[in-house]
Amino acid sequence: MIPFYYVFQSGDFDSKEPDPRSSLSTQQSSKDGEAVFKKYCISCHQADGAGVPHMAPPLIKTTYVLGDKEDMIKIVLNGLKGVEINDQTYNNPMPPLGTVLKDKEIADVLTYVRKSFGNKASTVSAADVKKVRAEQTPSS
């Protein structure tokens, strides 16, 4: 008989059951992302993710948030200005945070946004951010 802790640590899980480590990792990423959100994003996007009319877009169930995570990564890395969402234009520029935030911080804040405010989108990993960042960096 194999002890439970061995099976848990070895990653031998029934494929039909979610890996509890993944869930804990997502929860920690969301928690860390909430801290990043409160520091860098809350003043424009507001605590409830509703944004500010005609200035900062909402983060609640929009195609930007629920869509391709690579697009969201590019927005955080490069900033954004003048976007139309649900027939409303938002002109307040979002500054680029690619030189300010590390890959893990970007992954955490995007995971937080994609899992909060009623959103149910996939997580973002630091590897996802690193890949997008590398694709944007001109080779020497």
C-alpha positions in Angstrom: 0.0 0.0 0.0 1.4 3.4 -1.0 1.0 6.1 1.7 -1.3 9.0 0.7 1.4 11.6 1.2 3.6 9.8 -1.4 0.8 9.8 -4.0 0.1 13.5 -3.3 3.7 14.5 -3.6 4.4 12.5 -6.7 1.5 14.0 -8.6 -0.2 10.7 -9.3 -3.8 12.0 -9.5 -6.8 10.6 -11.2 -7.2 12.6 -14.4 -10.9 13.2 -13.6 -10.1 14.9 -10.3 -8.6 18.4 -10.3 -5.1 18.6 -8.9 -5.4 20.3 -5.5 -2.0 21.8 -5.9 -3.2 23.7 -9.0 -6.1 25.1 -7.1 -3.9 26.2 -4.3 -1.5 27.8 -6.8 -4.3 29.7 -8.5 -5.6 30.9 -5.1 -2.2 32.2 -4.1 -1.7 33.8 -7.5 -5.1 35.5 -7.2 -4.2 36.7 -3.6 -0.9 38.1 -4.8 -2.6 39.6 -7.8 -5.1 41.4 -5.6 -2.2 43.1 -3.9 -0.7 44.2 -7.3 -4.2 45.4 -8.4 -4.6 47.5 -5.2 -1.2 49.1 -5.8 -1.4 49.8 -9.5 -4.9 49.4 -10.9 -7.6 50.2 -8.4 -7.4 54.0 -8.8 -8.6 53.7 -12.4 -10.5 50.4 -12.6 -12.0 50.8 -9.1 -12.4 48.3 -6.3 -15.4 46.6 -8.0 -13.7 46.5 -11.4 -16.4 48.8 -12.9 -13.9 51.4 -14.2 -14.8 55.0 -14.7 -17.2 56.0 -17.6 -15.3 57.4 -20.6 -12.0 57.2 -18.8 -11.0 53.7 -17.5 -12.7 50.6 -19.0 -14.5 48.1 -16.8 -12.9 44.7 -16.1 -16.3 43.0 -15.6 -17.0 40.3 -18.2 -15.5 42.3 -21.2 -14.1 40.6 -24.2 -10.7 42.0 -23.3 -10.7 40.3 -19.9 -12.4 37.1 -21.0 -10.6 36.8 -24.3 -7.1 35.8 -25.3 -4.8 36.1 -22.3 -1.9 37.1 -24.6 -3.9 40.3 -25.5 -4.3 41.1 -21.8 -0.6 40.5 -21.2 0.3 42.9 -24.1 -2.0 45.6 -22.6 -0.3 45.4 -19.2 3.2 45.3 -20.8 2.6 48.2 -23.3 -0.3 50.2 -22.0 -3.4 51.2 -23.9 -5.2 54.3 -24.9 -8.5 54.9 -26.7 -10.4 51.6 -26.5 -14.1 51.0 -27.3 -16.0 48.5 -25.1 -19.7 48.0 -25.4 -20.1 51.1 -27.6 -18.4 53.3 -25.1 -14.9 54.9 -25.7 -12.4 55.1 -22.9 -9.6 57.6 -23.4 -7.7 57.7 -20.2 -4.3 56.2 -21.1 -3.2 53.1 -19.2 0.6 53.4 -18.7 2.8 50.5 -19.8 3.8 48.4 -16.8 6.3 46.1 -18.5 9.3 47.9 -17.0 7.6 48.2 -13.6 6.2 44.7 -13.0 7.9 41.3 -13.0 6.5 38.4 -15.1 5.0 36.8 -11.9 3.4 40.1 -10.8 1.7 40.5 -14.2 0.6 36.9 -14.2 -0.8 37.3 -10.7 -2.7 40.5 -11.4 -4.2 39.1 -14.6 -5.2 35.9 -12.9 -6.8 38.0 -10.2 -8.8 40.1 -12.7 -9.7 37.1 -14.9 -11.1 35.2 -11.7 -12.7 38.2 -10.0 -15.6 40.6 -10.6 -17.7 37.7 -11.8 -15.2 36.7 -14.5 -14.4 33.1 -15.0 -11.4 33.0 -17.4 -8.2 30.9 -17.4 -5.2 31.7 -15.2 -2.1 33.4 -16.5 1.3 32.0 -15.7 4.6 33.8 -15.4 5.7 31.6 -18.3 2.9 33.0 -20.4 4.1 36.5 -19.6 7.7 35.7 -20.3 6.8 34.2 -23.7 4.8 37.3 -24.8 7.5 39.6 -23.4 10.2 37.7 -25.4 8.2 37.9 -28.6 8.0 41.7 -28.2 11.7 42.2 -27.5 13.7 42.9 -30.6 16.5 40.5 -31.0 20.0 41.9 -31.0 
